[in-house]
Amino acid sequence: MTTSAATDSSQDEVARTAAEAAKRVRRPRDMALSLAVLFVPILLVLGVGRFLYGDSTTATVDPAVALSGAARTSMSPLPQGQVPPDWKVVSAAYRDGVLRLGYLTDADKGVQLVQGRGDAAAFIRAELTASAKQQGAMEVAGADWQRWTGRPGESALVRTTGDVTMIVVGPVGESDLVKLVTAVQG
């Protein structure tokens, strides 16, 4: 019987070792459950925040610093810091001789005003792509502007005064571009 007891004991030991090894092995299901325990509270907090607090605000910026940087380099005419009603200025930068002002329309679409110096044709091609085409002329707020196709799905208005070229471009209709041009020309 001692042999049988020893065999039973070694079988119990093997079974225990196998059970412990099985406990140490993690399955993909275990990982998914662990992640769910972490993500559910995070999603609840985000959902409650959006529902209760609206979380639909857009950060706006003051374009004064970018405009003053462009003014120091005598880039004129400079756009005014005005925006059409219910529009927001969401970005403003003056770098490497190029002024960029980003706007968000009342329909939450982005429009950009870009102004730079130098060769107008090269500047227009760089901003609107090489495939951009001039579509005709129009007068906006007493100034002559050129209508252009922009990047795919976008339209643009372009005005060159001396060696300064101003481009207003975005995936909006021409009426929104005219609104912006009218507001920034003061």
C-alpha positions as a printed Julia matrix, in Angstrom:
186×3 Matrix{Float64}:
   0.0    0.0     0.0
   2.82   2.33    0.49
   3.52   2.24   -3.21
  -0.07   3.06   -3.94
  -0.02   5.94   -1.43
   3.18   7.25   -2.97
   1.65   7.05   -6.45
  -1.49   8.83   -5.26
   0.66  11.49   -3.62
   2.7   12.06   -6.76
  -0.49  12.18   -8.86
  -1.92  14.75   -6.45
   1.27  16.77   -6.74
   1.12  16.62  -10.55
  -2.55  17.64  -10.49
  -1.79  20.56   -8.14
   1.1   21.72  -10.34
  -1.11  21.51  -13.43
  -3.87  23.45  -11.67
  -1.41  26.18  -10.6
   0.01  26.39  -14.13
  -3.51  26.72  -15.53
  -4.2   29.57  -13.11
  -1.08  31.42  -14.29
  -2.04  31.21  -17.98
  -4.05  34.26  -19.03
  -6.45  33.98  -21.9
  -7.49  36.8   -24.3
 -10.91  36.71  -22.69
  -9.35  37.57  -19.32
  -7.56  40.55  -20.83
 -10.74  41.78  -22.53
 -12.62  41.61  -19.24
  -9.85  43.52  -17.46
  -9.9   46.26  -20.1
 -13.68  46.48  -19.95
 -13.48  47.07  -16.21
 -11.15  50.01  -16.94
 -12.92  51.48  -19.98
 -16.51  51.43  -18.74
 -15.95  54.06  -16.01
 -13.9   56.23  -18.38
 -16.63  56.16  -21.02
 -19.26  56.93  -18.39
 -17.34  59.98  -17.18
 -16.88  61.26  -20.74
 -20.52  60.65  -21.61
 -21.8   62.39  -18.49
 -19.43  65.31  -19.15
 -20.72  65.78  -22.67
 -24.35  65.37  -21.64
 -24.31  67.61  -18.58
 -21.7   70.19  -19.54
 -22.15  70.41  -23.28
 -18.43  69.94  -24.07
 -18.91  71.47  -27.5
 -16.86  74.59  -26.98
 -14.22  75.59  -29.46
 -11.04  77.28  -28.31
 -10.64  80.71  -29.87
  -7.55  82.86  -30.21
  -6.83  86.57  -30.48
  -5.23  87.31  -33.87
  -3.62  90.53  -32.58
  -0.17  89.0   -32.02
   0.01  87.5   -35.51
  -1.31  90.71  -37.08
   1.23  92.84  -35.2
   4.03  90.51  -36.35
   2.93  90.98  -39.96
   2.62  94.74  -39.42
   6.23  94.95  -38.16
   7.36  93.6   -41.54
   5.27  96.25  -43.34
   2.95  93.67  -44.9
   0.07  95.78  -46.03
  -2.81  95.87  -46.54
  -3.36  93.82  -43.41
  -6.71  92.21  -42.64
  -8.62  93.6   -39.7
  -9.11  91.4   -36.66
 -12.86  91.39  -37.28
 -14.93  88.28  -37.95
 -18.41  87.8   -39.38
 -21.19  87.35  -36.79
 -21.15  83.9   -35.13
 -17.73  83.05  -36.61
 -14.67  82.31  -34.47
 -10.94  82.85  -34.94
  -9.43  79.45  -34.08
  -5.81  79.93  -35.19
  -3.48  82.81  -35.92
   0.18  82.67  -36.84
   2.78  84.75  -38.64
   5.81  82.64  -39.61
   8.35  82.82  -42.38
   6.71  85.88  -43.94
   3.27  84.25  -44.2
   0.23  85.31  -42.16
  -2.33  82.56  -41.5
  -5.66  83.12  -39.8
  -8.05  80.2   -39.32
 -11.77  80.74  -38.88
 -14.69  78.51  -37.95
 -17.97  79.48  -39.62
 -21.36  79.46  -37.94
 -21.87  76.06  -39.65
 -18.62  74.72  -38.06
 -16.63  74.68  -41.3
 -13.05  75.88  -41.48
 -11.92  78.82  -43.6
  -8.36  80.09  -43.81
  -6.99  83.49  -44.72
  -3.39  83.3   -45.96
  -1.34  86.36  -46.84
   2.21  86.51  -48.11
   4.73  88.44  -50.17
   6.57  87.65  -53.33
   5.71  85.96  -56.6
   1.9   85.81  -56.6
   1.64  82.87  -59.02
   4.05  80.73  -56.99
   2.31  81.66  -53.72
  -1.12  80.79  -55.13
   0.09  77.44  -56.49
   1.77  76.63  -53.17
  -1.4   77.34  -51.2
  -4.09  76.09  -53.6
  -2.15  73.27  -55.33
  -0.73  73.21  -58.85
  -4.1   72.09  -60.25
  -5.93  75.23  -59.03
  -7.65  77.19  -61.78
  -8.78  80.79  -61.98
 -12.56  81.01  -62.43
 -13.09  84.73  -63.03
 -13.17  88.06  -61.28
 -15.57  89.71  -58.85
 -15.76  92.84  -56.74
 -16.02  92.45  -52.97
 -16.26  95.46  -50.64
 -14.94  97.78  -53.36
 -11.87  95.66  -54.2
 -11.19  93.36  -57.15
 -10.83  89.65  -56.24
 -10.23  86.58  -58.38
 -12.29  83.4   -57.92
 -10.21  80.21  -57.89
 -10.77  76.53  -57.37
  -8.8   75.4   -54.36
  -7.86  72.03  -53.03
 -10.47  69.34  -53.8
 -13.84  70.44  -52.45
 -12.69  73.98  -51.7
 -13.14  77.36  -53.3
 -10.97  80.43  -52.92
 -10.87  84.17  -53.41
  -7.49  85.73  -54.25
  -6.36  89.36  -54.28
  -2.92  90.71  -55.14
  -1.97  94.24  -54.15
   1.59  95.15  -55.1
   3.75  92.25  -53.92
   1.24  91.08  -51.26
  -1.21  88.27  -52.09
  -4.2   87.44  -49.88
  -6.04  84.12  -50.25
  -9.29  83.18  -48.52
  -9.94  79.46  -48.94
 -12.19  76.79  -47.49
 -14.78  74.07  -48.11
 -17.6   76.6   -48.05
 -19.7   78.44  -50.58
 -18.63  81.67  -52.21
 -21.06  83.63  -50.03
 -19.16  82.6   -46.88
 -15.85  83.63  -48.45
 -17.39  87.0   -49.34
 -18.62  87.39  -45.73
 -15.11  86.87  -44.43
 -13.51  89.2   -46.98
 -16.05  91.91  -46.16
 -15.39  91.56  -42.42
 -11.58  91.55  -42.61
 -11.4   94.49  -45.0
 -13.16  96.61  -42.41
